[in-house]
Amino acid sequence: MRLSDLGEKEIIDIRDGSRYGDLYDAELIFDERTGKIKVILVPENKPRLSFTGLADYIHIPWNSIKKFGEDIIIVETDKANLY
């Protein structure tokens, strides 16, 4: 599967059904040495006024992905460890 095939898949947390949006809207952080994806940065879906104009992001570790479905990516996160 190519990364471009994943773009329109929605990211959903299996623990509580939270919807994080499409992977297309996310940023990916790669390990510089191995080239492997380490973290998915998903823009927070909370309407907030930001004085810097920068979006707040939720960091989802790549290893929290449990399944790639036809239309969704299922992750299992520990809410306490999301930053």
PDB file of N, CA, C and O in Angstrom:
ATOM      1  N   MET A   1       0.840  -1.171   0.000  1.00  0.00           N
ATOM      2  CA  MET A   1       0.000   0.000   0.000  1.00  0.00           C
ATOM      3  C   MET A   1       0.891   1.242   0.000  1.00  0.00           C
ATOM      4  O   MET A   1       1.869   1.318   0.743  1.00  0.00           O
ATOM      5  N   ARG A   2       0.545   2.191  -0.824  1.00  0.00           N
ATOM      6  CA  ARG A   2       1.307   3.434  -0.906  1.00  0.00           C
ATOM      7  C   ARG A   2       0.741   4.467   0.059  1.00  0.00           C
ATOM      8  O   ARG A   2      -0.438   4.428   0.411  1.00  0.00           O
ATOM      9  N   LEU A   3       1.592   5.383   0.479  1.00  0.00           N
ATOM     10  CA  LEU A   3       1.162   6.443   1.379  1.00  0.00           C
ATOM     11  C   LEU A   3       0.045   7.264   0.755  1.00  0.00           C
ATOM     12  O   LEU A   3      -0.866   7.701   1.460  1.00  0.00           O
ATOM     13  N   SER A   4       0.098   7.480  -0.545  1.00  0.00           N
ATOM     14  CA  SER A   4      -0.949   8.251  -1.218  1.00  0.00           C
ATOM     15  C   SER A   4      -2.306   7.549  -1.148  1.00  0.00           C
ATOM     16  O   SER A   4      -3.343   8.208  -1.224  1.00  0.00           O
ATOM     17  N   ASP A   5      -2.312   6.223  -1.005  1.00  0.00           N
ATOM     18  CA  ASP A   5      -3.564   5.473  -0.874  1.00  0.00           C
ATOM     19  C   ASP A   5      -4.208   5.674   0.491  1.00  0.00           C
ATOM     20  O   ASP A   5      -5.400   5.415   0.656  1.00  0.00           O
ATOM     21  N   LEU A   6      -3.442   6.128   1.461  1.00  0.00           N
ATOM     22  CA  LEU A   6      -3.941   6.298   2.819  1.00  0.00           C
ATOM     23  C   LEU A   6      -4.574   7.664   3.064  1.00  0.00           C
ATOM     24  O   LEU A   6      -5.310   7.836   4.036  1.00  0.00           O
ATOM     25  N   GLY A   7      -4.302   8.624   2.209  1.00  0.00           N
ATOM     26  CA  GLY A   7      -4.666  10.015   2.446  1.00  0.00           C
ATOM     27  C   GLY A   7      -6.103  10.287   2.798  1.00  0.00           C
ATOM     28  O   GLY A   7      -6.369  11.108   3.675  1.00  0.00           O
ATOM     29  N   GLU A   8      -7.045   9.627   2.146  1.00  0.00           N
ATOM     30  CA  GLU A   8      -8.452   9.911   2.384  1.00  0.00           C
ATOM     31  C   GLU A   8      -9.065   9.053   3.481  1.00  0.00           C
ATOM     32  O   GLU A   8     -10.270   9.125   3.722  1.00  0.00           O
ATOM     33  N   LYS A   9      -8.263   8.258   4.134  1.00  0.00           N
ATOM     34  CA  LYS A   9      -8.775   7.424   5.217  1.00  0.00           C
ATOM     35  C   LYS A   9      -8.918   8.253   6.490  1.00  0.00           C
ATOM     36  O   LYS A   9      -8.045   9.054   6.825  1.00  0.00           O
ATOM     37  N   GLU A  10     -10.031   8.049   7.194  1.00  0.00           N
ATOM     38  CA  GLU A  10     -10.285   8.763   8.430  1.00  0.00           C
ATOM     39  C   GLU A  10      -9.648   8.016   9.594  1.00  0.00           C
ATOM     40  O   GLU A  10      -9.687   6.787   9.646  1.00  0.00           O
ATOM     41  N   ILE A  11      -9.060   8.763  10.530  1.00  0.00           N
ATOM     42  CA  ILE A  11      -8.409   8.176  11.698  1.00  0.00           C
ATOM     43  C   ILE A  11      -9.414   8.148  12.845  1.00  0.00           C
ATOM     44  O   ILE A  11      -9.950   9.184  13.239  1.00  0.00           O
ATOM     45  N   ILE A  12      -9.663   6.947  13.378  1.00  0.00           N
ATOM     46  CA  ILE A  12     -10.637   6.773  14.454  1.00  0.00           C
ATOM     47  C   ILE A  12      -9.999   5.962  15.579  1.00  0.00           C
ATOM     48  O   ILE A  12      -9.318   4.965  15.340  1.00  0.00           O
ATOM     49  N   ASP A  13     -10.240   6.419  16.823  1.00  0.00           N
ATOM     50  CA  ASP A  13      -9.712   5.731  18.000  1.00  0.00           C
ATOM     51  C   ASP A  13     -10.690   4.652  18.441  1.00  0.00           C
ATOM     52  O   ASP A  13     -11.864   4.933  18.681  1.00  0.00           O
ATOM     53  N   ILE A  14     -10.208   3.422  18.546  1.00  0.00           N
ATOM     54  CA  ILE A  14     -11.056   2.287  18.911  1.00  0.00           C
ATOM     55  C   ILE A  14     -11.519   2.364  20.374  1.00  0.00           C
ATOM     56  O   ILE A  14     -12.554   1.794  20.720  1.00  0.00           O
ATOM     57  N   ARG A  15     -10.777   3.054  21.224  1.00  0.00           N
ATOM     58  CA  ARG A  15     -11.130   3.102  22.649  1.00  0.00           C
ATOM     59  C   ARG A  15     -12.434   3.858  22.912  1.00  0.00           C
ATOM     60  O   ARG A  15     -13.278   3.401  23.681  1.00  0.00           O
ATOM     61  N   ASP A  16     -12.592   5.022  22.265  1.00  0.00           N
ATOM     62  CA  ASP A  16     -13.773   5.826  22.561  1.00  0.00           C
ATOM     63  C   ASP A  16     -14.484   6.364  21.322  1.00  0.00           C
ATOM     64  O   ASP A  16     -15.423   7.152  21.436  1.00  0.00           O
ATOM     65  N   GLY A  17     -14.039   5.940  20.139  1.00  0.00           N
ATOM     66  CA  GLY A  17     -14.684   6.381  18.916  1.00  0.00           C
ATOM     67  C   GLY A  17     -14.316   7.787  18.476  1.00  0.00           C
ATOM     68  O   GLY A  17     -14.948   8.331  17.570  1.00  0.00           O
ATOM     69  N   SER A  18     -13.308   8.388  19.097  1.00  0.00           N
ATOM     70  CA  SER A  18     -12.885   9.732  18.706  1.00  0.00           C
ATOM     71  C   SER A  18     -12.485   9.743  17.243  1.00  0.00           C
ATOM     72  O   SER A  18     -11.839   8.820  16.748  1.00  0.00           O
ATOM     73  N   ARG A  19     -12.884  10.807  16.566  1.00  0.00           N
ATOM     74  CA  ARG A  19     -12.541  10.968  15.155  1.00  0.00           C
ATOM     75  C   ARG A  19     -11.501  12.068  15.063  1.00  0.00           C
ATOM     76  O   ARG A  19     -11.725  13.190  15.518  1.00  0.00           O
ATOM     77  N   TYR A  20     -10.363  11.739  14.471  1.00  0.00           N
ATOM     78  CA  TYR A  20      -9.254  12.686  14.368  1.00  0.00           C
ATOM     79  C   TYR A  20      -9.137  13.319  12.988  1.00  0.00           C
ATOM     80  O   TYR A  20      -8.218  14.103  12.749  1.00  0.00           O
ATOM     81  N   GLY A  21     -10.038  12.999  12.085  1.00  0.00           N
ATOM     82  CA  GLY A  21      -9.978  13.557  10.742  1.00  0.00           C
ATOM     83  C   GLY A  21      -9.265  12.625   9.784  1.00  0.00           C
ATOM     84  O   GLY A  21      -8.932  11.491  10.126  1.00  0.00           O
ATOM     85  N   ASP A  22      -9.035  13.120   8.582  1.00  0.00           N
ATOM     86  CA  ASP A  22      -8.392  12.318   7.535  1.00  0.00           C
ATOM     87  C   ASP A  22      -6.876  12.410   7.636  1.00  0.00           C
ATOM     88  O   ASP A  22      -6.328  13.428   8.060  1.00  0.00           O
ATOM     89  N   LEU A  23      -6.220  11.348   7.247  1.00  0.00           N
ATOM     90  CA  LEU A  23      -4.757  11.351   7.225  1.00  0.00           C
ATOM     91  C   LEU A  23      -4.247  12.419   6.261  1.00  0.00           C
ATOM     92  O   LEU A  23      -3.146  12.941   6.434  1.00  0.00           O
ATOM     93  N   TYR A  24      -5.036  12.738   5.261  1.00  0.00           N
ATOM     94  CA  TYR A  24      -4.685  13.779   4.293  1.00  0.00           C
ATOM     95  C   TYR A  24      -4.398  15.123   4.976  1.00  0.00           C
ATOM     96  O   TYR A  24      -3.552  15.887   4.511  1.00  0.00           O
ATOM     97  N   ASP A  25      -5.108  15.411   6.089  1.00  0.00           N
ATOM     98  CA  ASP A  25      -4.943  16.669   6.813  1.00  0.00           C
ATOM     99  C   ASP A  25      -3.819  16.629   7.847  1.00  0.00           C
ATOM    100  O   ASP A  25      -3.486  17.653   8.443  1.00  0.00           O
ATOM    101  N   ALA A  26      -3.246  15.469   8.056  1.00  0.00           N
ATOM    102  CA  ALA A  26      -2.235  15.287   9.095  1.00  0.00           C
ATOM    103  C   ALA A  26      -0.825  15.506   8.548  1.00  0.00           C
ATOM    104  O   ALA A  26      -0.594  15.521   7.339  1.00  0.00           O
ATOM    105  N   GLU A  27       0.096  15.672   9.477  1.00  0.00           N
ATOM    106  CA  GLU A  27       1.528  15.735   9.163  1.00  0.00           C
ATOM    107  C   GLU A  27       2.165  14.454   9.682  1.00  0.00           C
ATOM    108  O   GLU A  27       1.711  13.889  10.677  1.00  0.00           O
ATOM    109  N   LEU A  28       3.206  14.000   9.015  1.00  0.00           N
ATOM    110  CA  LEU A  28       3.911  12.795   9.445  1.00  0.00           C
ATOM    111  C   LEU A  28       5.322  13.159   9.860  1.00  0.00           C
ATOM    112  O   LEU A  28       5.998  13.937   9.187  1.00  0.00           O
ATOM    113  N   ILE A  29       5.764  12.589  10.976  1.00  0.00           N
ATOM    114  CA  ILE A  29       7.125  12.784  11.465  1.00  0.00           C
ATOM    115  C   ILE A  29       7.889  11.487  11.224  1.00  0.00           C
ATOM    116  O   ILE A  29       7.469  10.412  11.653  1.00  0.00           O
ATOM    117  N   PHE A  30       9.011  11.606  10.532  1.00  0.00           N
ATOM    118  CA  PHE A  30       9.823  10.443  10.169  1.00  0.00           C
ATOM    119  C   PHE A  30      11.075  10.366  11.033  1.00  0.00           C
ATOM    120  O   PHE A  30      11.603  11.389  11.469  1.00  0.00           O
ATOM    121  N   ASP A  31      11.545   9.148  11.275  1.00  0.00           N
ATOM    122  CA  ASP A  31      12.833   8.929  11.912  1.00  0.00           C
ATOM    123  C   ASP A  31      13.902   9.236  10.865  1.00  0.00           C
ATOM    124  O   ASP A  31      13.896   8.643   9.787  1.00  0.00           O
ATOM    125  N   GLU A  32      14.798  10.137  11.163  1.00  0.00           N
ATOM    126  CA  GLU A  32      15.801  10.573  10.194  1.00  0.00           C
ATOM    127  C   GLU A  32      16.760   9.461   9.782  1.00  0.00           C
ATOM    128  O   GLU A  32      17.244   9.438   8.651  1.00  0.00           O
ATOM    129  N   ARG A  33      17.029   8.544  10.702  1.00  0.00           N
ATOM    130  CA  ARG A  33      17.981   7.474  10.387  1.00  0.00           C
ATOM    131  C   ARG A  33      17.365   6.340   9.585  1.00  0.00           C
ATOM    132  O   ARG A  33      17.987   5.820   8.659  1.00  0.00           O
ATOM    133  N   THR A  34      16.134   5.953   9.941  1.00  0.00           N
ATOM    134  CA  THR A  34      15.533   4.776   9.306  1.00  0.00           C
ATOM    135  C   THR A  34      14.534   5.120   8.204  1.00  0.00           C
ATOM    136  O   THR A  34      14.251   4.289   7.341  1.00  0.00           O
ATOM    137  N   GLY A  35      14.001   6.338   8.230  1.00  0.00           N
ATOM    138  CA  GLY A  35      12.994   6.725   7.258  1.00  0.00           C
ATOM    139  C   GLY A  35      11.597   6.225   7.598  1.00  0.00           C
ATOM    140  O   GLY A  35      10.658   6.425   6.827  1.00  0.00           O
ATOM    141  N   LYS A  36      11.457   5.576   8.751  1.00  0.00           N
ATOM    142  CA  LYS A  36      10.148   5.065   9.169  1.00  0.00           C
ATOM    143  C   LYS A  36       9.324   6.186   9.804  1.00  0.00           C
ATOM    144  O   LYS A  36       9.866   7.111  10.409  1.00  0.00           O
ATOM    145  N   ILE A  37       8.006   6.080   9.652  1.00  0.00           N
ATOM    146  CA  ILE A  37       7.102   7.057  10.258  1.00  0.00           C
ATOM    147  C   ILE A  37       7.054   6.803  11.758  1.00  0.00           C
ATOM    148  O   ILE A  37       6.860   5.671  12.199  1.00  0.00           O
ATOM    149  N   LYS A  38       7.235   7.880  12.547  1.00  0.00           N
ATOM    150  CA  LYS A  38       7.199   7.764  14.005  1.00  0.00           C
ATOM    151  C   LYS A  38       5.880   8.249  14.590  1.00  0.00           C
ATOM    152  O   LYS A  38       5.312   7.608  15.475  1.00  0.00           O
ATOM    153  N   VAL A  39       5.393   9.388  14.090  1.00  0.00           N
ATOM    154  CA  VAL A  39       4.236  10.047  14.698  1.00  0.00           C
ATOM    155  C   VAL A  39       3.351  10.645  13.615  1.00  0.00           C
ATOM    156  O   VAL A  39       3.836  11.132  12.594  1.00  0.00           O
ATOM    157  N   ILE A  40       2.043  10.601  13.855  1.00  0.00           N
ATOM    158  CA  ILE A  40       1.075  11.316  13.030  1.00  0.00           C
ATOM    159  C   ILE A  40       0.663  12.552  13.818  1.00  0.00           C
ATOM    160  O   ILE A  40       0.230  12.435  14.965  1.00  0.00           O
ATOM    161  N   LEU A  41       0.789  13.727  13.224  1.00  0.00           N
ATOM    162  CA  LEU A  41       0.343  14.974  13.844  1.00  0.00           C
ATOM    163  C   LEU A  41      -0.993  15.352  13.229  1.00  0.00           C
ATOM    164  O   LEU A  41      -1.066  15.697  12.049  1.00  0.00           O
ATOM    165  N   VAL A  42      -2.044  15.286  14.026  1.00  0.00           N
ATOM    166  CA  VAL A  42      -3.391  15.579  13.549  1.00  0.00           C
ATOM    167  C   VAL A  42      -3.833  16.918  14.118  1.00  0.00           C
ATOM    168  O   VAL A  42      -3.751  17.123  15.329  1.00  0.00           O
ATOM    169  N   PRO A  43      -4.299  17.837  13.273  1.00  0.00           N
ATOM    170  CA  PRO A  43      -4.781  19.121  13.808  1.00  0.00           C
ATOM    171  C   PRO A  43      -5.931  18.892  14.777  1.00  0.00           C
ATOM    172  O   PRO A  43      -6.844  18.112  14.504  1.00  0.00           O
ATOM    173  N   GLU A  44      -5.877  19.587  15.920  1.00  0.00           N
ATOM    174  CA  GLU A  44      -6.963  19.480  16.892  1.00  0.00           C
ATOM    175  C   GLU A  44      -8.227  20.042  16.291  1.00  0.00           C
ATOM    176  O   GLU A  44      -8.195  21.036  15.566  1.00  0.00           O
ATOM    177  N   ASN A  45      -9.328  19.410  16.591  1.00  0.00           N
ATOM    178  CA  ASN A  45     -10.602  19.793  16.017  1.00  0.00           C
ATOM    179  C   ASN A  45     -11.388  20.713  16.942  1.00  0.00           C
ATOM    180  O   ASN A  45     -12.609  20.815  16.827  1.00  0.00           O
ATOM    181  N   LYS A  46     -10.698  21.377  17.853  1.00  0.00           N
ATOM    182  CA  LYS A  46     -11.367  22.273  18.788  1.00  0.00           C
ATOM    183  C   LYS A  46     -11.310  23.693  18.252  1.00  0.00           C
ATOM    184  O   LYS A  46     -10.243  24.174  17.872  1.00  0.00           O
ATOM    185  N   PRO A  47     -12.464  24.372  18.219  1.00  0.00           N
ATOM    186  CA  PRO A  47     -12.418  25.775  17.802  1.00  0.00           C
ATOM    187  C   PRO A  47     -11.812  26.625  18.915  1.00  0.00           C
ATOM    188  O   PRO A  47     -12.416  26.807  19.972  1.00  0.00           O
ATOM    189  N   ARG A  48     -10.616  27.137  18.665  1.00  0.00           N
ATOM    190  CA  ARG A  48      -9.925  27.961  19.656  1.00  0.00           C
ATOM    191  C   ARG A  48      -9.288  29.141  18.960  1.00  0.00           C
ATOM    192  O   ARG A  48      -8.831  29.047  17.821  1.00  0.00           O
ATOM    193  N   LEU A  49      -9.268  30.242  19.661  1.00  0.00           N
ATOM    194  CA  LEU A  49      -8.588  31.413  19.151  1.00  0.00           C
ATOM    195  C   LEU A  49      -7.114  31.271  19.480  1.00  0.00           C
ATOM    196  O   LEU A  49      -6.744  31.069  20.637  1.00  0.00           O
ATOM    197  N   SER A  50      -6.287  31.375  18.476  1.00  0.00           N
ATOM    198  CA  SER A  50      -4.849  31.260  18.678  1.00  0.00           C
ATOM    199  C   SER A  50      -4.192  32.568  18.270  1.00  0.00           C
ATOM    200  O   SER A  50      -4.372  33.041  17.148  1.00  0.00           O
ATOM    201  N   PHE A  51      -3.439  33.140  19.177  1.00  0.00           N
ATOM    202  CA  PHE A  51      -2.774  34.400  18.884  1.00  0.00           C
ATOM    203  C   PHE A  51      -1.598  34.223  17.931  1.00  0.00           C
ATOM    204  O   PHE A  51      -1.193  35.167  17.253  1.00  0.00           O
ATOM    205  N   THR A  52      -1.056  33.014  17.884  1.00  0.00           N
ATOM    206  CA  THR A  52       0.076  32.757  16.994  1.00  0.00           C
ATOM    207  C   THR A  52      -0.378  32.366  15.596  1.00  0.00           C
ATOM    208  O   THR A  52       0.395  32.426  14.639  1.00  0.00           O
ATOM    209  N   GLY A  53      -1.643  31.964  15.490  1.00  0.00           N
ATOM    210  CA  GLY A  53      -2.143  31.515  14.193  1.00  0.00           C
ATOM    211  C   GLY A  53      -1.728  30.086  13.860  1.00  0.00           C
ATOM    212  O   GLY A  53      -2.056  29.578  12.787  1.00  0.00           O
ATOM    213  N   LEU A  54      -1.010  29.436  14.772  1.00  0.00           N
ATOM    214  CA  LEU A  54      -0.556  28.058  14.557  1.00  0.00           C
ATOM    215  C   LEU A  54      -1.591  27.088  15.105  1.00  0.00           C
ATOM    216  O   LEU A  54      -2.180  27.328  16.159  1.00  0.00           O
ATOM    217  N   ALA A  55      -1.804  26.020  14.404  1.00  0.00           N
ATOM    218  CA  ALA A  55      -2.747  24.998  14.861  1.00  0.00           C
ATOM    219  C   ALA A  55      -2.123  24.172  15.975  1.00  0.00           C
ATOM    220  O   ALA A  55      -0.912  23.954  16.006  1.00  0.00           O
ATOM    221  N   ASP A  56      -2.965  23.719  16.881  1.00  0.00           N
ATOM    222  CA  ASP A  56      -2.528  22.762  17.891  1.00  0.00           C
ATOM    223  C   ASP A  56      -2.685  21.373  17.290  1.00  0.00           C
ATOM    224  O   ASP A  56      -3.631  21.108  16.548  1.00  0.00           O
ATOM    225  N   TYR A  57      -1.749  20.491  17.617  1.00  0.00           N
ATOM    226  CA  TYR A  57      -1.764  19.152  17.048  1.00  0.00           C
ATOM    227  C   TYR A  57      -1.841  18.085  18.128  1.00  0.00           C
ATOM    228  O   TYR A  57      -1.325  18.254  19.233  1.00  0.00           O
ATOM    229  N   ILE A  58      -2.492  16.989  17.785  1.00  0.00           N
ATOM    230  CA  ILE A  58      -2.500  15.792  18.607  1.00  0.00           C
ATOM    231  C   ILE A  58      -1.451  14.869  18.013  1.00  0.00           C
ATOM    232  O   ILE A  58      -1.438  14.628  16.806  1.00  0.00           O
ATOM    233  N   HIS A  59      -0.571  14.352  18.863  1.00  0.00           N
ATOM    234  CA  HIS A  59       0.500  13.451  18.421  1.00  0.00           C
ATOM    235  C   HIS A  59       0.035  12.013  18.623  1.00  0.00           C
ATOM    236  O   HIS A  59      -0.205  11.592  19.755  1.00  0.00           O
ATOM    237  N   ILE A  60      -0.093  11.264  17.544  1.00  0.00           N
ATOM    238  CA  ILE A  60      -0.491   9.859  17.617  1.00  0.00           C
ATOM    239  C   ILE A  60       0.698   9.017  17.174  1.00  0.00           C
ATOM    240  O   ILE A  60       1.099   9.075  16.012  1.00  0.00           O
ATOM    241  N   PRO A  61       1.266   8.232  18.093  1.00  0.00           N
ATOM    242  CA  PRO A  61       2.398   7.375  17.711  1.00  0.00           C
ATOM    243  C   PRO A  61       1.994   6.381  16.620  1.00  0.00           C
ATOM    244  O   PRO A  61       0.906   5.807  16.664  1.00  0.00           O
ATOM    245  N   TRP A  62       2.870   6.187  15.653  1.00  0.00           N
ATOM    246  CA  TRP A  62       2.595   5.286  14.543  1.00  0.00           C
ATOM    247  C   TRP A  62       2.306   3.872  15.033  1.00  0.00           C
ATOM    248  O   TRP A  62       1.500   3.155  14.439  1.00  0.00           O
ATOM    249  N   ASN A  63       2.962   3.477  16.109  1.00  0.00           N
ATOM    250  CA  ASN A  63       2.758   2.115  16.615  1.00  0.00           C
ATOM    251  C   ASN A  63       1.401   1.928  17.292  1.00  0.00           C
ATOM    252  O   ASN A  63       1.080   0.816  17.709  1.00  0.00           O
ATOM    253  N   SER A  64       0.592   2.993  17.413  1.00  0.00           N
ATOM    254  CA  SER A  64      -0.749   2.844  17.975  1.00  0.00           C
ATOM    255  C   SER A  64      -1.772   2.455  16.906  1.00  0.00           C
ATOM    256  O   SER A  64      -2.936   2.217  17.226  1.00  0.00           O
ATOM    257  N   ILE A  65      -1.347   2.388  15.633  1.00  0.00           N
ATOM    258  CA  ILE A  65      -2.246   1.962  14.564  1.00  0.00           C
ATOM    259  C   ILE A  65      -2.489   0.469  14.692  1.00  0.00           C
ATOM    260  O   ILE A  65      -1.552  -0.326  14.762  1.00  0.00           O
ATOM    261  N   LYS A  66      -3.773   0.099  14.723  1.00  0.00           N
ATOM    262  CA  LYS A  66      -4.149  -1.306  14.863  1.00  0.00           C
ATOM    263  C   LYS A  66      -4.590  -1.935  13.552  1.00  0.00           C
ATOM    264  O   LYS A  66      -4.371  -3.125  13.327  1.00  0.00           O
ATOM    265  N   LYS A  67      -5.223  -1.128  12.671  1.00  0.00           N
ATOM    266  CA  LYS A  67      -5.751  -1.709  11.435  1.00  0.00           C
ATOM    267  C   LYS A  67      -5.966  -0.615  10.399  1.00  0.00           C
ATOM    268  O   LYS A  67      -6.408   0.489  10.720  1.00  0.00           O
ATOM    269  N   PHE A  68      -5.647  -0.942   9.153  1.00  0.00           N
ATOM    270  CA  PHE A  68      -5.973  -0.101   8.017  1.00  0.00           C
ATOM    271  C   PHE A  68      -7.200  -0.719   7.357  1.00  0.00           C
ATOM    272  O   PHE A  68      -7.114  -1.807   6.788  1.00  0.00           O
ATOM    273  N   GLY A  69      -8.334  -0.037   7.428  1.00  0.00           N
ATOM    274  CA  GLY A  69      -9.542  -0.523   6.779  1.00  0.00           C
ATOM    275  C   GLY A  69      -9.685   0.095   5.398  1.00  0.00           C
ATOM    276  O   GLY A  69      -8.805   0.823   4.938  1.00  0.00           O
ATOM    277  N   GLU A  70     -10.800  -0.200   4.743  1.00  0.00           N
ATOM    278  CA  GLU A  70     -11.039   0.335   3.406  1.00  0.00           C
ATOM    279  C   GLU A  70     -11.175   1.853   3.432  1.00  0.00           C
ATOM    280  O   GLU A  70     -10.678   2.542   2.541  1.00  0.00           O
ATOM    281  N   ASP A  71     -11.856   2.376   4.464  1.00  0.00           N
ATOM    282  CA  ASP A  71     -12.097   3.817   4.558  1.00  0.00           C
ATOM    283  C   ASP A  71     -11.521   4.464   5.805  1.00  0.00           C
ATOM    284  O   ASP A  71     -11.501   5.690   5.910  1.00  0.00           O
ATOM    285  N   ILE A  72     -11.053   3.661   6.751  1.00  0.00           N
ATOM    286  CA  ILE A  72     -10.586   4.223   8.019  1.00  0.00           C
ATOM    287  C   ILE A  72      -9.260   3.609   8.456  1.00  0.00           C
ATOM    288  O   ILE A  72      -8.860   2.534   8.009  1.00  0.00           O
ATOM    289  N   ILE A  73      -8.604   4.335   9.342  1.00  0.00           N
ATOM    290  CA  ILE A  73      -7.421   3.841  10.041  1.00  0.00           C
ATOM    291  C   ILE A  73      -7.818   3.764  11.505  1.00  0.00           C
ATOM    292  O   ILE A  73      -8.195   4.771  12.105  1.00  0.00           O
ATOM    293  N   ILE A  74      -7.735   2.582  12.075  1.00  0.00           N
ATOM    294  CA  ILE A  74      -8.114   2.398  13.476  1.00  0.00           C
ATOM    295  C   ILE A  74      -6.867   2.475  14.332  1.00  0.00           C
ATOM    296  O   ILE A  74      -5.892   1.757  14.106  1.00  0.00           O
ATOM    297  N   VAL A  75      -6.912   3.370  15.330  1.00  0.00           N
ATOM    298  CA  VAL A  75      -5.808   3.511  16.271  1.00  0.00           C
ATOM    299  C   VAL A  75      -6.322   3.201  17.669  1.00  0.00           C
ATOM    300  O   VAL A  75      -7.517   3.311  17.943  1.00  0.00           O
ATOM    301  N   GLU A  76      -5.421   2.819  18.536  1.00  0.00           N
ATOM    302  CA  GLU A  76      -5.754   2.607  19.947  1.00  0.00           C
ATOM    303  C   GLU A  76      -4.765   3.448  20.743  1.00  0.00           C
ATOM    304  O   GLU A  76      -3.582   3.125  20.848  1.00  0.00           O
ATOM    305  N   THR A  77      -5.284   4.528  21.294  1.00  0.00           N
ATOM    306  CA  THR A  77      -4.421   5.454  22.013  1.00  0.00           C
ATOM    307  C   THR A  77      -4.691   5.419  23.501  1.00  0.00           C
ATOM    308  O   THR A  77      -5.760   5.009  23.955  1.00  0.00           O
ATOM    309  N   ASP A  78      -3.719   5.850  24.228  1.00  0.00           N
ATOM    310  CA  ASP A  78      -3.871   6.083  25.659  1.00  0.00           C
ATOM    311  C   ASP A  78      -3.998   7.593  25.787  1.00  0.00           C
ATOM    312  O   ASP A  78      -3.018   8.315  25.604  1.00  0.00           O
ATOM    313  N   LYS A  79      -5.191   8.076  26.097  1.00  0.00           N
ATOM    314  CA  LYS A  79      -5.452   9.513  26.118  1.00  0.00           C
ATOM    315  C   LYS A  79      -4.465  10.257  26.998  1.00  0.00           C
ATOM    316  O   LYS A  79      -4.143  11.413  26.725  1.00  0.00           O
ATOM    317  N   ALA A  80      -3.984   9.616  28.040  1.00  0.00           N
ATOM    318  CA  ALA A  80      -3.024  10.283  28.944  1.00  0.00           C
ATOM    319  C   ALA A  80      -1.695  10.524  28.255  1.00  0.00           C
ATOM    320  O   ALA A  80      -0.954  11.426  28.645  1.00  0.00           O
ATOM    321  N   ASN A  81      -1.378   9.728  27.229  1.00  0.00           N
ATOM    322  CA  ASN A  81      -0.094   9.859  26.560  1.00  0.00           C
ATOM    323  C   ASN A  81      -0.141  10.684  25.272  1.00  0.00           C
ATOM    324  O   ASN A  81       0.890  10.892  24.632  1.00  0.00           O
ATOM    325  N   LEU A  82      -1.336  11.155  24.887  1.00  0.00           N
ATOM    326  CA  LEU A  82      -1.421  12.038  23.729  1.00  0.00           C
ATOM    327  C   LEU A  82      -0.956  13.419  24.153  1.00  0.00           C
ATOM    328  O   LEU A  82      -1.344  13.909  25.214  1.00  0.00           O
ATOM    329  N   TYR A  83      -0.132  14.046  23.338  1.00  0.00           N
ATOM    330  CA  TYR A  83       0.355  15.389  23.688  1.00  0.00           C
ATOM    331  C   TYR A  83       0.326  16.270  22.484  1.00  0.00           C
ATOM    332  O   TYR A  83       0.697  17.440  22.567  1.00  0.00           O
TER     333      TYR A  83
END
